[in-house]
Amino acid sequence: MQAAVAVLALGLLWVPVAQSATAGQVTHLSGTLSAKRADGTRKLLSVKSEVAEGDTLSTEAETYARVKFADGGEVVLRPGTQLKIETYAYNAAKPESDNIVMNMFKGGLRAVTGLIGKRNREKVSFQTETATIGIRGTHFGALLCQNDCGGVPTTGGSPPPNGLHVDVTNGAITMSNSAGTVQINAGQFGFVANPSTPPAVVPPQQGIQVTMPTSISQNKGGGKGIGKGDSSECKM
């Protein structure tokens, strides 16, 4: 009896730890992209590296990265961006399980809605410290300025003000915080300065459009990536 218990205990020690489900894959990369996993480990990623729920993706200076998710949605990250995949639940046969929550701590991105955003648009959100972005079947850009947008071009020549800037190419988005909610439609721009200021539509001459290099924003090759070739990622 004691031997059986010992064997059972030993077997329990070898039960594998559950891994986070794959959420997507890096498809284009120019520069250095890293991921902090849910278990605290850090890895450098390359083209074809997988990303998972719980990952915090970080782009270094002059780095652009494009990630395609399992539902067909895509996100392109600007240099100096930190984006956490807070929640990613997708099953093509079970729409009721859909749920995507992204948290952008800094930087900027462009995002295109996938299947989840088309069939359950209320189940997709992008969070920032100033406001939450909800989607309406969308292609949009978002830029969070925190005294770090000096290199972003504007019509007036001065750096963009601190806060969350958005632009919409297709569809529409909502910007919401404790002070209010506003819908931004295709061709429009939006801005919110802080969590206690209502989000608002701004005139085009005051709007900030988040732009990406053509090689990253369009399907024109895989770009250069850390470890591209034999291995898809390396442990830091």
Residue pairs with C-beta under 8 A, 6 or more apart in sequence:
19 52
20 37
20 38
20 52
20 53
20 54
20 55
21 52
21 53
21 88
22 50
22 51
22 52
22 70
23 50
23 51
23 52
23 53
23 55
23 69
23 70
23 85
23 88
23 90
24 50
24 51
24 67
24 68
24 69
24 70
24 88
25 48
25 49
25 50
25 51
25 67
25 68
26 33
26 45
26 46
26 47
26 48
26 49
26 50
26 51
26 65
26 66
26 67
26 225
27 47
27 66
27 67
27 68
27 74
27 222
28 47
28 64
28 65
28 66
28 76
28 215
28 216
28 221
28 222
28 223
29 45
29 46
29 47
29 63
29 64
29 65
29 66
29 222
29 223
29 224
29 225
29 226
29 228
30 62
30 63
30 64
30 65
30 213
30 215
30 216
30 223
30 224
30 225
31 59
31 60
31 61
31 62
31 63
31 64
31 65
31 79
31 224
32 44
32 59
32 60
32 63
32 226
33 44
33 45
33 46
33 49
33 57
33 58
33 59
33 60
33 63
33 65
33 77
33 225
33 226
34 42
34 43
34 44
34 45
34 57
34 58
34 60
34 236
35 42
35 43
35 45
35 49
35 51
35 55
35 56
35 57
35 58
35 233
36 42
36 55
36 56
36 58
37 43
37 52
37 54
37 55
38 52
38 53
38 54
38 55
41 235
41 236
42 235
42 236
43 49
43 233
43 234
43 235
43 236
44 226
44 227
44 233
44 234
44 236
45 51
45 57
45 65
45 225
45 226
45 232
45 233
46 225
46 226
46 227
46 228
46 231
46 232
46 233
47 222
47 223
47 225
47 228
47 232
48 228
48 232
49 225
49 232
49 233
50 232
51 57
51 67
51 85
52 85
52 88
53 85
53 86
53 87
53 88
53 89
54 84
54 85
54 86
55 84
55 85
56 82
56 83
56 84
56 85
56 105
57 65
57 67
57 77
57 81
57 82
57 83
57 84
57 85
58 81
58 82
59 65
59 77
59 78
59 79
59 80
59 81
59 107
60 79
60 80
61 79
61 80
62 79
63 77
63 79
64 76
64 77
64 78
64 79
64 212
64 213
64 216
64 223
65 76
65 77
65 216
66 74
66 75
66 76
66 77
66 216
66 217
67 74
67 75
67 76
67 77
68 74
69 75
69 88
69 90
69 100
69 114
70 88
70 90
70 114
71 90
71 92
71 100
71 114
71 115
71 116
71 117
72 114
72 115
73 100
73 111
73 112
73 113
73 114
73 115
73 116
73 117
73 124
74 111
74 112
74 114
75 83
75 102
75 109
75 110
75 111
75 112
76 109
76 110
76 111
76 212
76 216
76 217
77 83
77 107
77 108
77 109
78 107
78 108
78 109
78 143
78 210
78 212
79 107
80 106
80 107
80 148
81 104
81 106
81 107
81 108
81 109
82 104
82 105
82 106
82 107
83 102
83 103
83 104
83 105
83 107
83 109
84 102
84 103
84 104
84 105
85 102
86 101
86 102
86 103
86 127
87 99
87 100
87 101
88 99
88 100
88 101
89 97
89 98
89 99
89 100
90 97
90 98
90 100
90 115
90 116
91 97
91 98
92 115
95 119
95 120
98 116
98 119
98 120
98 123
99 116
99 123
100 116
100 117
100 123
100 124
100 125
101 125
101 127
102 125
102 126
102 127
103 126
103 127
103 128
104 126
104 127
104 128
104 142
104 144
105 128
105 129
105 144
106 144
106 146
106 148
107 143
107 144
108 141
108 142
108 143
108 144
108 210
109 141
109 142
109 210
110 139
110 140
110 141
110 142
110 210
110 212
110 217
111 126
111 135
111 138
111 139
111 140
111 141
111 142
112 138
112 139
113 121
113 124
113 135
113 137
113 138
113 139
113 171
116 123
116 124
117 124
117 135
117 137
117 138
118 137
121 134
121 135
121 136
121 137
122 134
124 134
124 135
125 132
125 133
125 134
125 135
126 132
126 133
126 135
126 142
127 133
128 142
128 144
128 164
129 144
129 195
130 144
130 163
130 164
130 177
130 192
130 193
130 194
130 195
130 197
131 164
131 175
131 176
131 177
131 192
131 195
131 199
132 175
132 176
132 177
133 140
133 142
133 166
133 173
133 174
133 175
134 173
134 174
134 176
135 171
135 173
136 171
136 172
136 173
136 174
136 183
137 170
137 171
137 172
138 168
138 170
138 171
138 172
138 173
139 168
139 169
139 170
139 171
140 166
140 167
140 168
140 169
140 171
140 173
140 184
141 166
141 167
141 168
141 169
141 209
141 210
141 211
142 164
142 165
142 166
142 210
143 149
143 152
143 160
143 164
143 165
143 166
143 208
143 210
144 163
144 164
144 165
145 152
145 159
145 160
145 161
145 162
145 163
145 164
145 165
146 162
147 162
149 159
149 160
149 162
150 159
152 159
152 160
152 208
154 160
154 208
155 205
155 206
160 208
161 191
161 193
162 193
163 191
163 192
163 193
163 194
163 197
164 175
164 191
164 192
164 199
165 189
165 190
165 191
165 207
165 208
165 210
166 173
166 175
166 184
166 189
166 190
166 191
167 184
167 188
167 189
167 190
167 207
167 208
167 209
167 210
168 184
168 185
168 186
168 187
168 188
168 189
168 190
169 186
170 186
171 186
172 183
172 184
172 185
172 186
173 183
173 184
173 190
174 181
174 182
174 183
174 184
175 181
175 182
175 184
175 190
175 192
175 199
176 199
177 192
177 195
177 196
177 197
177 198
177 199
178 195
178 196
179 195
179 196
179 197
179 198
179 199
180 198
180 199
181 199
182 190
182 198
182 199
182 200
182 201
184 190
184 201
188 201
188 207
189 201
189 202
189 203
189 204
189 206
189 207
189 208
189 209
190 199
190 200
190 201
190 202
190 207
191 199
191 200
191 202
191 206
191 207
191 208
192 198
192 199
192 200
214 220
215 221
215 223
216 223
222 228
226 233
226 234
227 233
227 234
